[in-house]
Amino acid sequence: MEIPVLTNISFEIPEGEFLALMGPSGSGKTTILNLVAGIDRPTSGRVIVGGTDVTTLSESALAVWRASNIGFVFQFYNLMPVLTAIENVTLPLLLTKMNKKERAERAAFALEVVGLGDRIHHYPRQLSGGQEQRVAIARAIVSDPTLLVADEPTGDLDKKSAEDIMDLLERLNKEFRKTIIMVTHDPRAAEKAHIIRNLDKGELS
């Protein structure tokens, strides 16, 4: 038996926009992120990102497309505890043709962008929660993706750290022209977005 999660969802996000998705738990917000990022496939309809219909790509083509086009930021940082900040940030670049020196330079620059240029050799356990999330954001932007998808990026942070992370996402959007889709329960976080959409019972308003 199929249980529909999303019904008749249709929306466009102009390049360079910052969209916040709000709504109760279980409404399908994360599913929308997963569809846009090519993690989940819709049972019907199409998902077009930057001119590419991701629903038509094979699994291997999808993996290549994701690696160069999508940056992921989650509520929990998913950092490897045995790797330093710069080693964690370098991980997505292992899928590219860059050599070791190029990967290290790109990762160091990404950490500089998020304000952690002086913490590149620290391990996650030596960082605060807000700093860990900054490392996770550096990892998300290191491959210079066109789109950042953020799932409750401030959900595990104290108020001050959450504000700092939202300021950083706002800067990535304004200065670096990153298109951002963010799921959040936090109205203060949503205020940083240009567009706020509400999802309830699988329907978008």
N, CA, C and O of each residue as an XYZ file, in Angstrom:
820
protein
N       0.842     -1.193      0.000
C       0.000      0.000      0.000
C       0.884      1.253      0.000
O       1.796      1.381      0.817
N       0.606      2.152     -0.907
C       1.356      3.402     -0.972
C       0.739      4.453     -0.058
O      -0.479      4.632     -0.024
N       1.600      5.141      0.678
C       1.143      6.271      1.487
C       1.760      7.530      0.893
O       2.970      7.727      0.999
N       0.956      8.386      0.270
C       1.527      9.587     -0.343
C       2.088     10.545      0.715
O       1.420     10.857      1.701
N       3.309     10.999      0.496
C       3.932     11.950      1.415
C       3.712     13.370      0.922
O       3.428     14.276      1.706
N       3.846     13.553     -0.390
C       3.664     14.865     -1.005
C       2.663     14.736     -2.147
O       2.734     13.788     -2.929
N       1.737     15.678     -2.249
C       0.755     15.615     -3.331
C       0.694     16.961     -4.056
O       0.587     18.018     -3.435
N       0.765     16.890     -5.382
C       0.616     18.084     -6.228
C       1.540     19.234     -5.808
O       1.148     20.401     -5.816
N       2.758     18.877     -5.446
C       3.736     19.911     -5.085
C       4.352     20.466     -6.364
O       4.839     19.714     -7.209
N       4.326     21.775     -6.495
C       4.957     22.408     -7.650
C       5.510     23.756     -7.217
O       4.758     24.627     -6.779
N       6.822     23.932     -7.338
C       7.384     25.241     -7.016
C       8.694     25.439     -7.753
O       9.369     24.483     -8.134
N       9.034     26.698     -7.943
C      10.291     27.068     -8.593
C      11.093     27.947     -7.642
O      10.532     28.762     -6.909
N      12.395     27.773     -7.662
C      13.281     28.636     -6.886
C      14.254     29.283     -7.854
O      15.063     28.587     -8.467
N      14.194     30.589     -8.006
C      15.156     31.263     -8.890
C      16.578     31.062     -8.366
O      16.800     30.964     -7.159
N      17.523     31.002     -9.282
C      18.926     30.857     -8.894
C      19.347     32.008     -7.988
O      19.010     33.165     -8.239
N      20.082     31.681     -6.937
C      20.551     32.709     -6.015
C      19.577     33.066     -4.913
O      19.845     33.964     -4.115
N      18.434     32.366     -4.856
C      17.433     32.643     -3.813
C      17.744     31.873     -2.534
O      18.560     30.951     -2.535
N      17.092     32.257     -1.452
C      17.214     31.608     -0.148
C      15.796     31.296      0.311
O      15.038     32.196      0.674
N      15.446     30.018      0.290
C      14.090     29.571      0.619
C      14.090     28.824      1.941
O      14.917     27.939      2.163
N      13.158     29.184      2.821
C      12.956     28.428      4.061
C      11.664     27.633      3.948
O      10.623     28.165      3.563
N      11.748     26.361      4.287
C      10.572     25.486      4.318
C      10.207     25.247      5.773
O      11.024     24.752      6.550
N       8.981     25.598      6.142
C       8.530     25.377      7.507
C       7.311     24.465      7.499
O       6.692     24.240      6.460
N       6.979     23.944      8.679
C       5.826     23.068      8.775
C       6.016     22.067      9.893
O       7.133     21.888     10.378
N       4.944     21.410     10.311
C       5.044     20.460     11.419
C       5.891     19.234     11.058
O       6.117     18.942      9.884
N       6.349     18.530     12.089
C       7.104     17.293     11.865
C       6.241     16.305     11.092
O       5.039     16.185     11.328
N       6.882     15.602     10.163
C       6.152     14.593      9.397
C       5.384     15.147      8.218
O       4.635     14.418      7.569
N       5.563     16.456      7.925
C       4.789     17.059      6.831
C       5.431     16.832      5.467
O       4.810     17.093      4.436
N       6.686     16.341      5.458
C       7.333     16.057      4.169
C       8.439     17.017      3.800
O       8.922     17.002      2.667
N       8.858     17.870      4.755
C       9.887     18.882      4.439
C      11.204     18.235      4.022
O      11.799     18.614      3.013
N      11.652     17.260      4.805
C      12.923     16.605      4.478
C      12.801     15.822      3.178
O      13.768     15.708      2.425
N      11.623     15.286      2.915
C      11.408     14.561      1.654
C      11.612     15.492      0.461
O      12.193     15.092     -0.547
N      11.136     16.733      0.574
C      11.343     17.710     -0.510
C      12.840     17.937     -0.723
O      13.317     17.948     -1.857
N      13.579     18.119      0.379
C      15.028     18.294      0.252
C      15.659     17.102     -0.451
O      16.482     17.261     -1.353
N      15.263     15.902     -0.026
C      15.841     14.679     -0.595
C      15.502     14.528     -2.079
O      16.309     14.005     -2.848
N      14.333     14.975     -2.479
C      13.952     14.918     -3.898
C      14.787     15.904     -4.715
O      15.292     15.566     -5.786
N      14.925     17.122     -4.198
C      15.701     18.146     -4.902
C      17.159     17.716     -5.028
O      17.807     17.968     -6.044
N      17.668     17.061     -3.976
C      19.078     16.654     -3.964
C      19.313     15.323     -4.660
O      20.450     14.855     -4.730
N      18.261     14.711     -5.171
C      18.434     13.448     -5.884
C      18.711     12.262     -4.977
O      19.242     11.247     -5.427
N      18.355     12.382     -3.698
C      18.527     11.247     -2.780
C      17.314     10.322     -2.892
O      17.449      9.100     -2.945
N      16.130     10.930     -2.927
C      14.896     10.166     -3.147
C      14.413     10.418     -4.574
O      14.697     11.454     -5.176
N      13.678      9.442     -5.094
C      13.071      9.615     -6.421
C      11.551      9.697     -6.274
O      10.966      8.929     -5.510
N      10.904     10.617     -6.995
C       9.446     10.705     -6.895
C       8.775      9.545     -7.624
O       9.307      9.015     -8.599
N       7.598      9.161     -7.135
C       6.847      8.103     -7.829
C       6.200      8.660     -9.098
O       5.898      7.910    -10.026
N       5.991      9.968     -9.133
C       5.520     10.614    -10.361
C       5.979     12.060    -10.340
O       6.335     12.597     -9.291
N       5.966     12.685    -11.509
C       6.406     14.070    -11.606
C       7.886     14.174    -11.936
O       8.571     13.170    -12.135
N       8.362     15.408    -11.990
C       9.766     15.652    -12.356
C      10.413     16.604    -11.364
O       9.747     17.437    -10.748
N      11.710     16.464    -11.225
C      12.497     17.382    -10.400
C      13.614     17.916    -11.292
O      14.497     17.163    -11.703
N      13.575     19.204    -11.587
C      14.566     19.810    -12.476
C      15.392     20.808    -11.675
O      14.853     21.750    -11.093
N      16.684     20.597    -11.651
C      17.599     21.470    -10.904
C      18.647     22.007    -11.873
O      19.430     21.250    -12.447
N      18.646     23.324    -12.044
C      19.629     23.937    -12.937
C      19.568     23.390    -14.350
O      20.595     23.246    -15.013
N      18.360     23.084    -14.812
C      18.187     22.578    -16.171
C      18.342     21.071    -16.318
O      18.119     20.533    -17.403
N      18.721     20.382    -15.243
C      18.886     18.922    -15.299
C      17.685     18.242    -14.668
O      17.347     18.523    -13.518
N      17.041     17.354    -15.402
C      15.946     16.551    -14.852
C      16.577     15.384    -14.095
O      16.952     14.375    -14.693
N      16.689     15.532    -12.778
C      17.420     14.534    -11.991
C      16.673     13.205    -11.906
O      17.259     12.181    -11.555
N      15.380     13.224    -12.227
C      14.611     11.972    -12.159
C      14.983     11.017    -13.295
O      14.650      9.834    -13.242
N      15.677     11.527    -14.328
C      16.013     10.670    -15.466
C      17.431     10.089    -15.359
O      17.826      9.265    -16.183
N      18.192     10.516    -14.346
C      19.590     10.084    -14.245
C      19.712      8.697    -13.624
O      18.940      8.329    -12.739
N      20.692      7.934    -14.100
C      20.998      6.648    -13.475
C      21.619      6.899    -12.111
O      22.010      8.027    -11.812
N      21.718      5.864    -11.273
C      22.296      6.033     -9.929
C      23.725      6.565    -10.004
O      24.101      7.442     -9.226
N      24.524      6.040    -10.937
C      25.921      6.482    -11.030
C      25.998      7.924    -11.536
O      26.805      8.712    -11.043
N      25.161      8.270    -12.519
C      25.141      9.647    -13.035
C      24.647     10.611    -11.953
O      25.112     11.746    -11.851
N      23.697     10.133    -11.151
C      23.149     10.942    -10.056
C      24.228     11.239     -9.013
O      24.304     12.353     -8.495
N      25.046     10.255     -8.712
C      26.121     10.432     -7.726
C      27.117     11.485     -8.208
O      27.564     12.330     -7.431
N      27.461     11.429     -9.497
C      28.392     12.409    -10.074
C      27.765     13.801    -10.052
O      28.425     14.780     -9.705
N      26.480     13.883    -10.426
C      25.763     15.162    -10.456
C      25.686     15.762     -9.049
O      25.937     16.952     -8.862
N      25.340     14.937     -8.070
C      25.243     15.408     -6.677
C      26.579     15.948     -6.179
O      26.636     16.995     -5.533
N      27.649     15.223     -6.485
C      28.984     15.586     -5.983
C      29.405     16.981     -6.435
O      30.115     17.679     -5.711
N      28.969     17.394     -7.631
C      29.413     18.692     -8.142
C      28.353     19.787     -8.024
O      28.665     20.963     -8.212
N      27.114     19.426     -7.719
C      26.043     20.427     -7.719
C      25.373     20.693     -6.379
O      24.778     21.753     -6.190
N      25.459     19.745     -5.440
C      24.702     19.852     -4.198
C      25.621     19.837     -2.986
O      26.527     19.008     -2.889
N      25.380     20.765     -2.060
C      26.064     20.745     -0.773
C      25.044     20.467      0.318
O      23.971     21.070      0.337
N      25.372     19.559      1.224
C      24.433     19.153      2.277
C      24.861     19.693      3.636
O      26.029     19.591      4.013
N      23.905     20.270      4.372
C      24.132     20.677      5.757
C      23.004     20.077      6.588
O      21.828     20.300      6.298
N      23.361     19.316      7.622
C      22.359     18.619      8.428
C      22.334     19.175      9.854
O      23.209     19.944     10.254
N      21.311     18.767     10.608
C      21.223     19.163     12.010
C      22.413     18.611     12.800
O      23.011     19.304     13.623
N      22.738     17.345     12.526
C      23.884     16.728     13.181
C      25.038     16.747     12.186
O      24.840     16.476     11.002
N      26.207     17.055     12.645
C      27.271     17.494     11.756
C      27.878     16.367     10.920
O      28.460     16.617      9.865
N      27.739     15.119     11.397
C      28.248     13.960     10.647
C      29.730     14.096     10.300
O      30.159     13.704      9.215
N      30.502     14.651     11.226
C      31.939     14.736     11.007
C      32.601     13.439     11.445
O      32.123     12.769     12.360
N      33.692     13.090     10.796
C      34.458     11.908     11.188
C      35.348     12.286     12.370
O      36.231     13.131     12.219
N      35.139     11.681     13.546
C      35.881     12.113     14.737
C      37.388     11.881     14.655
O      38.157     12.548     15.348
N      37.815     10.933     13.806
C      39.253     10.624     13.722
C      39.970     11.505     12.701
O      41.180     11.385     12.511
N      39.213     12.397     12.041
C      39.814     13.281     11.037
C      39.805     14.723     11.542
O      38.892     15.129     12.261
N      40.817     15.486     11.164
C      40.855     16.908     11.506
C      39.818     17.660     10.671
O      39.203     17.108      9.759
N      39.644     18.943     11.016
C      38.681     19.774     10.279
C      38.985     19.761      8.782
O      38.096     19.542      7.959
N      40.256     20.000      8.441
C      40.589     20.081      7.011
C      40.431     18.721      6.333
O      40.067     18.663      5.159
N      40.694     17.637      7.041
C      40.513     16.300      6.453
C      39.029     16.006      6.244
O      38.655     15.398      5.241
N      38.181     16.432      7.183
C      36.738     16.261      7.014
C      36.234     17.037      5.811
O      35.413     16.543      5.038
N      36.733     18.258      5.660
C      36.266     19.115      4.558
C      36.741     18.585      3.207
O      36.076     18.772      2.188
N      37.893     17.925      3.208
C      38.464     17.403      1.958
C      37.672     16.214      1.408
O      37.741     15.925      0.213
N      36.923     15.526      2.270
C      36.277     14.260      1.863
C      35.499     14.334      0.542
O      35.690     13.459     -0.302
N      34.630     15.335      0.318
C      33.889     15.347     -0.953
C      34.785     15.473     -2.183
O      34.403     15.076     -3.284
N      35.983     16.032     -1.985
C      36.886     16.250     -3.128
C      37.603     14.975     -3.554
O      38.244     14.939     -4.605
N      37.494     13.930     -2.739
C      38.122     12.658     -3.113
C      37.457     12.062     -4.356
O      38.030     11.209     -5.034
N      36.231     12.531     -4.642
C      35.504     12.054     -5.829
C      35.889     12.827     -7.083
O      35.449     12.497     -8.184
N      36.714     13.859     -6.912
C      37.091     14.693     -8.067
C      38.466     14.272     -8.594
O      39.116     13.381     -8.046
N      38.889     14.939     -9.672
C      40.185     14.634    -10.271
C      41.298     15.501     -9.689
O      42.428     15.463    -10.177
N      40.991     16.285     -8.648
C      42.013     17.144     -8.049
C      43.118     16.324     -7.411
O      42.879     15.223     -6.915
N      44.328     16.864     -7.425
C      45.407     16.184     -6.714
C      45.376     16.595     -5.236
O      44.585     17.451     -4.839
N      46.235     15.982     -4.436
C      46.195     16.183     -2.983
C      46.416     17.646     -2.600
O      45.750     18.162     -1.702
N      47.347     18.312     -3.277
C      47.649     19.710     -2.973
C      46.450     20.610     -3.285
O      46.106     21.498     -2.505
N      45.825     20.367     -4.432
C      44.652     21.168     -4.815
C      43.511     20.964     -3.820
O      42.820     21.913     -3.448
N      43.321     19.697     -3.389
C      42.254     19.410     -2.427
C      42.502     20.149     -1.110
O      41.585     20.730     -0.530
N      43.748     20.118     -0.651
C      44.096     20.772      0.614
C      43.903     22.283      0.520
O      43.418     22.910      1.463
N      44.281     22.868     -0.615
C      44.121     24.317     -0.794
C      42.643     24.706     -0.818
O      42.240     25.695     -0.206
N      41.851     23.920     -1.528
C      40.411     24.210     -1.614
C      39.751     24.072     -0.244
O      38.921     24.898      0.135
N      40.123     23.023      0.501
C      39.540     22.804      1.828
C      39.941     23.918      2.791
O      39.117     24.378      3.582
N      41.196     24.355      2.731
C      41.659     25.440      3.604
C      40.894     26.733      3.296
O      40.543     27.482      4.207
N      40.641     26.989      2.015
C      39.889     28.183      1.628
C      38.452     28.111      2.153
O      37.926     29.103      2.656
N      37.817     26.940      2.037
C      36.435     26.771      2.526
C      36.373     27.023      4.032
O      35.433     27.650      4.520
N      37.369     26.536      4.765
C      37.404     26.769      6.216
C      37.642     28.243      6.526
O      37.125     28.764      7.514
N      38.423     28.913      5.684
C      38.635     30.359      5.839
C      37.313     31.097      5.655
O      36.997     32.017      6.410
N      36.540     30.688      4.645
C      35.253     31.331      4.348
C      34.309     31.245      5.547
O      33.590     32.201      5.839
N      34.308     30.104      6.243
C      33.384     29.931      7.377
C      33.988     30.419      8.694
O      33.404     30.222      9.760
N      35.156     31.056      8.619
C      35.744     31.656      9.810
C      36.541     30.716     10.686
O      36.726     30.979     11.875
N      37.018     29.616     10.108
C      37.780     28.644     10.899
C      39.180     28.405     10.329
O      39.736     27.314     10.457
N      39.736     29.430      9.703
C      41.068     29.287      9.130
C      42.131     28.935     10.159
O      43.170     28.373      9.814
N      41.874     29.266     11.435
C      42.848     28.976     12.494
C      42.557     27.663     13.221
O      43.194     27.350     14.227
N      41.592     26.898     12.706
C      41.215     25.649     13.384
C      41.341     24.433     12.468
O      40.757     23.385     12.744
N      42.102     24.567     11.379
C      42.054     23.523     10.351
C      42.610     22.182     10.838
O      42.246     21.132     10.307
N      43.486     22.211     11.838
C      44.071     20.952     12.311
C      43.433     20.455     13.613
O      43.941     19.526     14.241
N      42.320     21.077     14.013
C      41.610     20.627     15.206
C      40.701     19.454     14.853
O      40.162     19.373     13.750
N      40.544     18.552     15.813
C      39.599     17.444     15.664
C      38.220     17.902     16.156
O      38.124     18.842     16.946
N      37.144     17.234     15.688
C      35.804     17.642     16.118
C      35.657     17.774     17.636
O      34.995     18.696     18.115
N      36.267     16.864     18.391
C      36.124     16.913     19.864
C      36.751     18.177     20.454
O      36.459     18.536     21.595
N      37.605     18.850     19.690
C      38.265     20.072     20.168
C      37.504     21.336     19.763
O      37.965     22.451     20.005
N      36.344     21.153     19.148
C      35.553     22.273     18.642
C      34.212     22.345     19.360
O      33.708     21.337     19.856
N      33.638     23.545     19.412
C      32.285     23.699     19.951
C      31.270     23.214     18.913
O      31.620     22.967     17.759
N      30.011     23.080     19.336
C      28.966     22.655     18.396
C      28.839     23.596     17.215
O      28.687     23.160     16.073
N      28.904     24.918     17.501
C      28.811     25.887     16.410
C      29.976     25.780     15.444
O      29.809     25.940     14.235
N      31.172     25.504     15.989
C      32.349     25.349     15.124
C      32.249     24.061     14.303
O      32.643     24.030     13.137
N      31.722     23.004     14.915
C      31.536     21.755     14.164
C      30.587     21.978     12.989
O      30.810     21.467     11.891
N      29.521     22.749     13.234
C      28.574     23.008     12.146
C      29.239     23.854     11.060
O      28.926     23.694      9.880
N      30.147     24.747     11.440
C      30.886     25.520     10.437
C      31.775     24.610      9.576
O      31.882     24.793      8.364
N      32.409     23.628     10.230
C      33.198     22.653      9.467
C      32.289     21.916      8.485
O      32.654     21.695      7.330
N      31.087     21.535      8.966
C      30.136     20.825      8.100
C      29.715     21.706      6.917
O      29.530     21.207      5.806
N      29.566     23.006      7.155
C      29.198     23.916      6.068
C      30.369     24.073      5.102
O      30.174     24.123      3.888
N      31.597     24.151      5.646
C      32.781     24.209      4.768
C      32.832     22.981      3.880
O      33.143     23.081      2.693
N      32.525     21.809      4.456
C      32.502     20.566      3.670
C      31.422     20.640      2.584
O      31.604     20.128      1.479
N      30.297     21.282      2.913
C      29.195     21.391      1.949
C      29.536     22.303      0.782
O      29.055     22.095     -0.332
N      30.380     23.331      1.036
C      30.665     24.304     -0.036
C      31.986     24.054     -0.747
O      32.303     24.741     -1.719
N      32.770     23.069     -0.272
C      34.136     22.920     -0.784
C      34.173     22.565     -2.277
O      35.126     22.915     -2.973
N      33.148     21.879     -2.763
C      33.126     21.519     -4.182
C      32.441     22.594     -5.029
O      32.169     22.390     -6.212
N      32.164     23.766     -4.388
C      31.525     24.902     -5.070
C      30.203     24.505     -5.719
O      30.014     24.714     -6.917
N      29.275     23.927     -4.927
C      27.996     23.498     -5.492
C      27.116     24.681     -5.855
O      27.296     25.785     -5.340
N      26.163     24.444     -6.744
C      25.230     25.510     -7.105
C      24.133     25.651     -6.058
O      23.550     26.725     -5.904
N      23.854     24.569     -5.340
C      22.715     24.542     -4.414
C      23.122     23.961     -3.072
O      23.760     22.910     -3.003
N      22.742     24.663     -1.994
C      22.927     24.134     -0.640
C      21.569     23.706     -0.105
O      20.616     24.484     -0.137
N      21.473     22.477      0.385
C      20.262     22.038      1.064
C      20.606     21.861      2.539
O      21.537     21.137      2.890
N      19.845     22.530      3.391
C      20.139     22.544      4.823
C      18.917     22.041      5.591
O      17.836     22.622      5.500
N      19.095     20.967      6.340
C      18.002     20.351      7.091
C      18.188     20.648      8.575
O      19.018     20.033      9.245
N      17.407     21.594      9.075
C      17.492     22.025     10.487
C      18.938     22.351     10.885
O      19.439     21.784     11.856
N      19.614     23.241     10.171
C      21.038     23.468     10.433
C      21.335     24.060     11.807
O      22.467     23.989     12.284
N      20.308     24.653     12.450
C      20.527     25.241     13.781
C      19.850     24.437     14.878
O      19.854     24.844     16.040
N      19.270     23.303     14.521
C      18.435     22.550     15.461
C      19.157     22.025     16.686
O      18.523     21.766     17.709
N      20.477     21.861     16.604
C      21.229     21.277     17.714
C      22.136     22.304     18.389
O      23.055     21.944     19.125
N      21.865     23.599     18.129
C      22.776     24.640     18.603
C      22.098     25.578     19.605
O      20.877     25.739     19.598
N      22.927     26.201     20.478
C      22.399     27.234     21.370
C      22.076     28.474     20.545
O      22.433     28.571     19.371
N      21.392     29.423     21.188
C      20.872     30.586     20.457
C      21.976     31.373     19.741
O      21.832     31.723     18.570
N      23.079     31.651     20.448
C      24.171     32.444     19.854
C      24.798     31.712     18.661
O      25.014     32.309     17.606
N      25.090     30.413     18.837
C      25.683     29.637     17.740
C      24.725     29.569     16.552
O      25.142     29.648     15.397
N      23.427     29.421     16.858
C      22.421     29.359     15.785
C      22.418     30.657     14.985
O      22.339     30.638     13.757
N      22.505     31.793     15.693
C      22.526     33.091     15.000
C      23.770     33.209     14.123
O      23.703     33.718     13.004
N      24.904     32.735     14.637
C      26.148     32.800     13.861
C      26.046     31.957     12.587
O      26.490     32.378     11.519
N      25.458     30.764     12.709
C      25.318     29.879     11.544
C      24.373     30.499     10.518
O      24.621     30.420      9.315
N      23.285     31.122     10.996
C      22.358     31.749     10.049
C      23.000     32.958      9.369
O      22.747     33.207      8.191
N      23.831     33.716     10.100
C      24.571     34.822      9.476
C      25.500     34.292      8.387
O      25.657     34.907      7.332
N      26.111     33.146      8.660
C      27.019     32.539      7.680
C      26.250     32.095      6.431
O      26.693     32.345      5.310
N      25.112     31.443      6.620
C      24.310     31.010      5.461
C      23.852     32.225      4.653
O      23.844     32.200      3.422
N      23.470     33.288      5.365
C      23.047     34.512      4.676
C      24.200     35.072      3.832
O      23.998     35.522      2.704
N      25.407     35.036      4.399
C      26.587     35.532      3.673
C      26.873     34.659      2.444
O      27.191     35.176      1.372
N      26.759     33.348      2.603
C      26.990     32.448      1.464
C      25.999     32.733      0.344
O      26.328     32.632     -0.837
N      24.789     33.089      0.734
C      23.764     33.410     -0.249
C      24.055     34.752     -0.920
O      23.978     34.860     -2.144
N      24.388     35.772     -0.129
C      24.557     37.115     -0.675
C      25.890     37.288     -1.408
O      25.928     37.782     -2.534
N      26.980     36.875     -0.759
C      28.306     37.126     -1.334
C      28.699     36.095     -2.379
O      29.292     36.426     -3.406
N      28.356     34.825     -2.099
C      28.802     33.745     -2.982
C      27.686     33.241     -3.897
O      27.874     32.299     -4.666
N      26.518     33.888     -3.798
C      25.374     33.597     -4.693
C      24.941     32.138     -4.646
O      24.518     31.576     -5.657
N      25.048     31.524     -3.465
C      24.584     30.145     -3.330
C      23.059     30.126     -3.201
O      22.485     30.864     -2.400
N      22.427     29.292     -3.981
C      20.996     29.046     -3.811
C      20.841     28.126     -2.601
O      21.526     27.107     -2.510
N      19.956     28.471     -1.678
C      19.808     27.691     -0.454
C      18.347     27.308     -0.249
O      17.448     28.144     -0.342
N      18.130     26.022      0.032
C      16.824     25.550      0.500
C      17.039     25.019      1.910
O      17.827     24.098      2.124
N      16.332     25.608      2.869
C      16.541     25.244      4.265
C      15.227     24.814      4.913
O      14.214     25.506      4.816
N      15.264     23.668      5.568
C      14.151     23.232      6.406
C      14.435     23.704      7.826
O      15.530     23.491      8.346
N      13.458     24.340      8.451
C      13.666     24.789      9.829
C      12.347     24.859     10.585
O      11.284     25.076     10.003
N      12.445     24.667     11.909
C      11.293     24.906     12.790
C      11.398     26.279     13.440
O      10.456     26.751     14.077
N      12.554     26.915     13.270
C      12.878     28.127     14.011
C      12.491     29.369     13.212
O      13.103     29.651     12.182
N      11.481     30.117     13.672
C      11.056     31.324     12.939
C      12.184     32.337     12.790
O      12.251     33.047     11.786
N      13.089     32.413     13.803
C      14.200     33.373     13.718
C      15.152     32.986     12.585
O      15.665     33.849     11.873
N      15.381     31.690     12.427
C      16.233     31.224     11.327
C      15.561     31.519      9.989
O      16.209     31.958      9.038
N      14.262     31.274      9.931
C      13.525     31.471      8.678
C      13.544     32.928      8.225
O      13.446     33.211      7.031
N      13.670     33.859      9.186
C      13.680     35.283      8.843
C      14.844     35.669      7.927
O      14.778     36.676      7.222
N      15.915     34.861      7.943
C      17.069     35.153      7.088
C      16.781     34.843      5.616
O      17.452     35.355      4.720
N      15.778     34.000      5.382
C      15.445     33.601      4.014
C      14.665     34.701      3.301
O      14.030     35.544      3.935
N      14.724     34.677      1.978
C      13.962     35.656      1.179
C      12.524     35.173      0.977
O      11.593     35.970      0.859
N      12.368     33.842      0.940
C      11.056     33.238      0.687
C      10.788     32.228      1.793
O      11.657     31.421      2.123
N       9.589     32.268      2.366
C       9.199     31.264      3.364
C       7.962     30.541      2.833
O       6.945     31.164      2.525
N       8.069     29.227      2.732
C       6.934     28.404      2.312
C       6.576     27.443      3.432
O       7.456     26.943      4.133
N       5.306     27.187      3.597
C       4.832     26.279      4.649
C       4.296     24.998      4.047
O       3.536     25.022      3.079
N       4.699     23.875      4.631
C       4.270     22.567      4.170
C       3.430     21.937      5.267
O       3.868     21.851      6.414
N       2.240     21.500      4.927
C       1.372     20.856      5.910
C       0.550     19.781      5.225
O      -0.110     20.024      4.214
N       0.605     18.579      5.803
C      -0.138     17.436      5.241
C       0.184     17.229      3.756
O      -0.688     16.901      2.951
N       1.479     17.433      3.417
C       1.907     17.158      2.051
C       1.576     18.234      1.043
O       1.814     18.059     -0.152
N       1.025     19.358      1.510
C       0.658     20.440      0.590
C       1.428     21.702      0.937
O       1.630     22.021      2.109
N       1.856     22.420     -0.102
C       2.722     23.586      0.065
C       1.911     24.856     -0.064
O       1.088     24.988     -0.970
N       2.148     25.802      0.852
C       1.461     27.095      0.751
C       2.479     28.220      0.875
O       2.113     29.394      0.817
